[in-house]
Amino acid sequence: MRLPFLSQLTVSFATLAFSFVTTLETQKAVAASFSVVADRLNNVRGLNFSPDGSLYITESGVGGDGRCIPGPSLEGLDSCVGATGAVTRVKDGKQERVLEGLPSVALRPSGSTGEGPQDIQFDVAGNPYLLIGYGGNPTINDFPESTPGWGQLYKVNFQTGSLTSIADFAKYELANNADGGNVLDVSGEIASNPYALAIKDNTAYVIDAAANNVLTVGLDGSNLKSFAVLPKQKISNPVFPTPEPGQVLPPEAPPSDRIPEEIEIESVPTGASFGPDGALYISEYTGFPFPVGKARILRVTSDGKVTVFAEGFTQLSDLEFDARGNLYALQYSNVPQWSGAADASVIQIAPDGTRTTLLSGNGLESATALTVGPDGAVYVSNKGDRAGQGQVLRINSTTKVPEPGAEIGVVAFAVLGLGCLLQRKFR
């Protein structure tokens, strides 16, 4: 399943008691300014800082003139393949592409809603690892054998421009289908889309947005396996889009006269970050029709047990902890994008459970990823579904405003010793 928002429609901490919010009404509370640190990006996705303080950004590209498949749009357009994915670096204020010619698939002719390079992370030694999404059918070769392909994790050498494959998640999903869902999506492609990763010690934790699970693999390529399958949830009285003239309903949408009273939707994970308690935290977008207030943050322990850490969000696209234990959650859009609105939000969850909206709308829209910089500021991928319009924003969050009128339910976990430290089936 393709990520819904692609549709047009190691820090050390002291021991502490970590409380968290389970439910909360999120309201708009604009209280932060921002500056643009990178722009003119093509379907901007993941971003992260290298040990030398440089900002690395993945661009999913604008597709090309290669093989075409049904695209994720209400207009029934095709997505076509090309080698336009890239990695951009911002160093000392200078923006430049340091890696190009990577796999990309995007709507024709606009080049929007692209998939390709999705995320980039660095290990403790400073080695970069690049995740390329869209786990298309592994029997189809869109690119020469000597070049990068779909649905894989690569170790990158920026000096030589070479990429070494660590794991092929598309092949793994085709063979194992950990969540038990459909192996192929409506376009006939394998339902795998490795979308985000986190690295702990010598292991990569990879979020597959289409397979709805977390996979682990050694950074040497060993022991690829499914770590945790993420739970579905039931939604009452779902709201589905009504197509405009000339548009077509997504395959998942029922006819307007047969709307069910309850549906079950998939998790559709989008981001991963290790928390101060050593657990892995996962953001979810939720499956179609992307109901308001039903996206969750999930917590996965070292034995793979999954619990709900916080809920009440809409279309989460990423999350990240800072050195003080604050968790930042990114809403791609505050309402289902098929409604025609794209305003996004950055929400801070403090260790005591207090939620604060740092920025909502006012230039933040279709936000696809975030990271916390060495300066403690939050950096966000903005306008992440567009060709040539993507940006990275630096948010100055010094004037935070608590959510007004919010009712908070707080549940405290046990005191924890703290150590070192996202579906192509959905549309």
HELIX and SHEET records of a PDB file:
HELIX    1   1 PRO A    4  LEU A    6  5                                   3    
HELIX    2   2 PHE A  169  ASN A  176  1                                   8    
HELIX    3   3 SER A  256  ARG A  258  5                                   3    
HELIX    4   4 GLN A  337  SER A  339  5                                   3    
SHEET    1   A 2 LEU A  16  THR A  23  0                                        
SHEET    2   A 2 GLY A 409  LEU A 416 -1                                        
SHEET    1   B 4 SER A  33  LEU A  41  0                                        
SHEET    2   B 4 GLY A 390  ASN A 396 -1                                        
SHEET    3   B 4 VAL A 378  ASN A 382 -1                                        
SHEET    4   B 4 ALA A 369  VAL A 372 -1                                        
SHEET    1   C 4 VAL A  44  PHE A  49  0                                        
SHEET    2   C 4 LEU A  55  GLU A  59 -1                                        
SHEET    3   C 4 ASP A  78  LYS A  91 -1                                        
SHEET    4   C 4 CYS A  68  PRO A  70 -1                                        
SHEET    1   D 4 VAL A  44  PHE A  49  0                                        
SHEET    2   D 4 LEU A  55  GLU A  59 -1                                        
SHEET    3   D 4 ASP A  78  LYS A  91 -1                                        
SHEET    4   D 4 LYS A  94  LEU A 107 -1                                        
SHEET    1   E 4 PRO A 117  PHE A 122  0                                        
SHEET    2   E 4 PRO A 128  ILE A 132 -1                                        
SHEET    3   E 4 GLN A 152  ASN A 157 -1                                        
SHEET    4   E 4 SER A 162  ASP A 168 -1                                        
SHEET    1   F 4 PRO A 194  LYS A 200  0                                        
SHEET    2   F 4 THR A 203  ASP A 208 -1                                        
SHEET    3   F 4 ASN A 213  GLY A 218 -1                                        
SHEET    4   F 4 LYS A 225  VAL A 229 -1                                        
SHEET    1   G 2 GLN A 233  SER A 236  0                                        
SHEET    2   G 2 GLU A 262  ILE A 265 -1                                        
SHEET    1   H 4 PRO A 269  PHE A 274  0                                        
SHEET    2   H 4 LEU A 280  GLU A 284 -1                                        
SHEET    3   H 4 ALA A 295  VAL A 300 -1                                        
SHEET    4   H 4 VAL A 306  PHE A 313 -1                                        
SHEET    1   I 4 LEU A 316  PHE A 321  0                                        
SHEET    2   I 4 LEU A 327  GLN A 331 -1                                        
SHEET    3   I 4 ASP A 343  ILE A 349 -1                                        
SHEET    4   I 4 ARG A 355  GLU A 365 -1                                        
END                                                                             
